[in-house]
Structure formats: C-alpha cells, structure tokens
Amino acid sequence: MDLHNSLKISRGISPVAAVTNDTAAVSEIIDTANFAATEFAFLTGTLTDADATFVVLVEDGDDASLSDNAAVADAYLLGTEALAGFTFADDNETRKIGYIGAKRYVRVTITPSNNTGNFFVAGVWIQGGARVAPQS
C-alpha cells in the first residue's frame, strides 16, 4: 500500500514565537479541488497560562481569498470543533478535524481566551484521494 504518493501535505500554521495574548492563529487557505479528503492536523507546544482556552473554527467558501467565508455546518466536519479545541492543560498534544463539505476553499482559526502565557501551535493540511498521482 502506497500512502506516500497519494497524500498531499501543505503548510497550515507555521511554527512561530509564542503568542502571549488572545491573538488568533489562522491557517493558510486550502484548495480542496481534485482531492476526495481534506484534514487539518495540528499540535500544541507547552501552554504556560493557567486558565486559557482555545476554540477552533472551520470556515469555507468558494472565493480563493475566502471573502465569502462562513462557518462550516457540523454535518460537513469529521470530528467536532469542540473536540479539536483545547485548554491550558493540553500541553504537547495533537488534534485533527476533517472537512467533507462542497465548498472549494477552507481555513481553520484557533482563538485563545484568557491567554497571558505562552501559546505554541503549528499545523498542516493533509489531503488524500488525489485525482492525479503521484503527489509531490
């Protein structure tokens, strides 16, 4: 079974210096055209705040800049935004959320609340079921 040539991995959220306020981490917009499956996977680093929470929002649209963005209905998600969310106690963990909607473009936003400590996050888009293979 060849997984390597049938997946496309794209930058989602690049690793950066810790965020010490409530600034949201917004993913790159992914184009779902020519793929049967789209998943966003991310990992947290050490979260030093004692009461921060982090909410995940998935948005989609048909415009490449997502100027027509709307929150994705739960029926078009694999997993839930609530399960993808996390708190200050979720150091060094991974999360994922899948998209099965009909819109062409998707992005994920992770928004902290009450964050005064260090918030580290990085993520990737994983796409499978490519209509053209191999994928680079």
N, C-alpha and C positions, 0 to 999 in steps of 0.2 A: 504494500500500500504506500503510495507516494503522497504524503501530505505537503512536502516541501514545495513542489511545483504547482500546487493547486491553491495555495494561500497567497494573499497579498497583505503585507503588514505596512501600515502608514503611520506617520507621526500623528499623535493625538494631542498630548500635552507634554511639552519638553520639560526636562528637569531644570529647575531654576533655584535661585536662592530662596530661603524660607520666606513665606508671607507671614507677617506678624499683625495683620488686621483682617477685616472682613472682605477683602478683595477676592472676587470670584476667579476661579481657574476655568477658562473657556477653551474647549478643544478646537482643533482645526476642523473645518467643514469637510465632510467626506462625501464623495460622489458614489452613490450606490449602483449606478448604471453598470451593466454587464456582470453583476455578481448576484448570486442567489442568497447570500447570507452576509450580514454585517453585524459586527460585535465590537463594543468598546470595552477594553480591559485597562485597569489602572491599579497602581499600587501607592500606598501611603508610606511615608517615612516615619520618623519619630515625631509625634504630635505632643508638644510640651504644654499646651494650655490645659487647665483642669476642668473646664466646663464647656468647651467648644463643641458645636455640632456642625455637620457638613451635609448639605442637601444636594441631591443630584437631580438635574432636569435635562430631559432629552427633547430636542426640538427638531422639526423637519420642515421642508418646503420644496418648491420647485425652482426657485431662483438660486443661482450659484452663490450669491452673497447672503442668502437666507433673509433677504429683505421682507419676504413673505412668511417668516418663521411663525410656527405655532407649536405649543406643547403637544407632544405625541400622546394620543389616547392609549390607555393601558392595554387595550386589545392588540396594539401593534408593537408591544415590547415583550421580549423574552426576559423573564425576571421582572422585578419592580424597581422603581426609582427609590422606594423606601429601603429595600434590601441592599441597594447599591450605596445608599448613604452610610455615614459612619459618624463616630464621636471621637473625642479626645482619647478614649481608651483603646482605639483600634490602630495602635502603632504597627507599622511594618506588615500590613495586611494587603490582600488583593481583593478586587471586586470586578464584576463584569455586568454588562447589560446589553441585550441584543435588540436589534431593530428589524421588524418584518413588515413595515408599512410600505405604502405605494409611492411615497414622495421620493424624489431623486437625491436630495441633499439632507444631511443630518449633522447635528453637533450636540455635544454634551457640555453642560455647565455644572461645576461643583462650587457651591456657595457656602462659605463658612459663616457662622453666627457666634458671637462672643469670643472670637479668636484674638487673643493677645500674646499667644506663644508662637512657636514655630509650626507652620503648616507646609509640609513637603508632599507633593503629589506629582506623578508622571503617568502618562497613559499612551496607549497605542490603539489604532483601529485595526481590526482583523477582518478580512473579507475572504469568503470561500465560495465555492461553486462558480468559479470563473468561467465565463463563456468562451474565453480564449486562454489557453495554457501553452507553455508554462508561464507563470507569473514571475517577474523579476524580484 
